[in-house]
Amino acid sequence: DGEGKLGETGWKESSTHIPRILLDIKGANGKWVTEVEKLPATKKGVVASLPYQSYEPGYYSESTKKNGKDGLKSLAPYFSRNAVSTIPTADFGNKKPSKQKGVCGFVNLGNTCYMNASLQSLSHIKSFTDIFLDDVYKSEFENQSAEMTDSVASILELMYDGKNSIITPGSFKSKLGKLNATFKGYRQHDAEEFVSFILHKLSDEMRRPHLDERMSPAMNSDSNSLTDIEKLENQSRSALLKYRQKNNSLILDVFEGQYVSRLQCSHCDTASNTFEPFVVLSLAIPETNSMSLTINLENCLDEFLKTETLKETERWYCSQCNGLMQASKRISLLKDSLPHVLIVQLKRFSSLGVKINTPVKFPIDLLDLKPFVANASERDHLNYRLCAVTEHTGVCGGGHYTAYARCIDGVWRYFNDAEVTRPSHLSESIYTDAYLLFYERVKVREPHNSVI
């Protein structure tokens, strides 16, 4: 444009022109439209902020058809693959006061909706935000390097200081790419992979040098008189103690759970238990041939916990039979090994590259895990309340992430990058698009108190 030239490092600002982005858009009428989007620039052509909400390339929603030329609300959100922009390298807010602390949109820096939606979900979990907003994390460092922890703390401070309604997470994105080359650049990524990396990285940076004495397990004595489930409880506590001696942090206190994977010989009944820690519980969606059959989260948990016979190619070595034998596998949850915050991944992306759009109903106010816990009793309260949902629309090869979250005022809001809205109700599409569910444990059975 004029004297502005495109070099290896991006736009070079001239004395008379500012950087622009060329947008090639296919409208609802099938015609291609080219429009120029001007961006405010600072010295050296660095774009100060993106003054609009950006979506994934090619993302087009029904809500935009009612607005603008050729049915587009704005051409600005849609980048052509030849568009060029300079991404800000600092985190900053727009300094427009938010009506409610924590209710802030995130500018999409280019294919960063996976990051934005996941951060929104995490930032509305009280036991997570308290770690940073109350400065608890500052006393938890074993490692000198705390780059991710500082970045998360900075984002949460901007969200909850009540001064910003939109945040540009440029520094966070830059740090993310530095710490994990997978997330470097502006390609689309999986939200579950992002959440898992963030939590494990934070845990590494906050690792405690010594095991907290409160983690010492209470073992049942007199092993000869123990029932099978009591023996399993002892084994689980021992495995958790051993694991936590090397992996112990505030983050794991909140997010980590453990399940038992039991393999049993079909010939002699010899069994072996393996104890698997998890931060995200990945659940397959049961197949159904009936369009009228409703699938719910409880069905997914039943599918995860059911006994399955291993295939012929998966024969297990039985020490008693001294050979590879047919075996069964069963996963169990124990009440002492449940996480405080349960993150559930609904496995919507098949190994064949097909998106599974089966609706899955799930509880909003109360998820009772008691029926799914092997050693639960009637007096146990194993109740969870939904905090947030990360959604995915589109297909395996591309799409868009958004989030629903229960904010600190008890109101559910919808976060679509920089746009934040209060829905009149939770759309039925949430059951088709839900990908990650974030549940936080509540001590007692609480009344239904969602505010929509």
ABEGO torsion letter per residue (X at the ends): XEABBBBAAEBBBBAABBBBBBBBBBBAAGBBBBBBBBBBBBBGGBBABBABBBBBBGBBBAAAAABEBGGBABAAABBBAABBBBBBABBBBAGBBBABBGBBBBBBAGGAAAAAAAAAAAAABAAAAAAAAAGAAAAABABABAAAAAAAAAAAAAAAAGABABBBBAAAAAAAAAABAAABEABBBBAAAAAAAAAAAAAAAABBABBBAAABBBBBBGAAABBAAAAAAAAAAAAAAAAAAABBBAAAAAABBBBBBBBBBAAAGBBBBBBBBBABBBBBBBBBABAABBBBAAAAAAAAABBBBBBAAABBBBAAAGBBBBBBBBBBBBAAABBABBBBBBBABBAAGBBBABBBBBBAABBBAAAABAABBAABBBBBBBABBBBBBEBAABEBBBBBBBBAAGBBBBBBEABBBBBABBBAAAAAABABBBBBBBABBBBBABBX
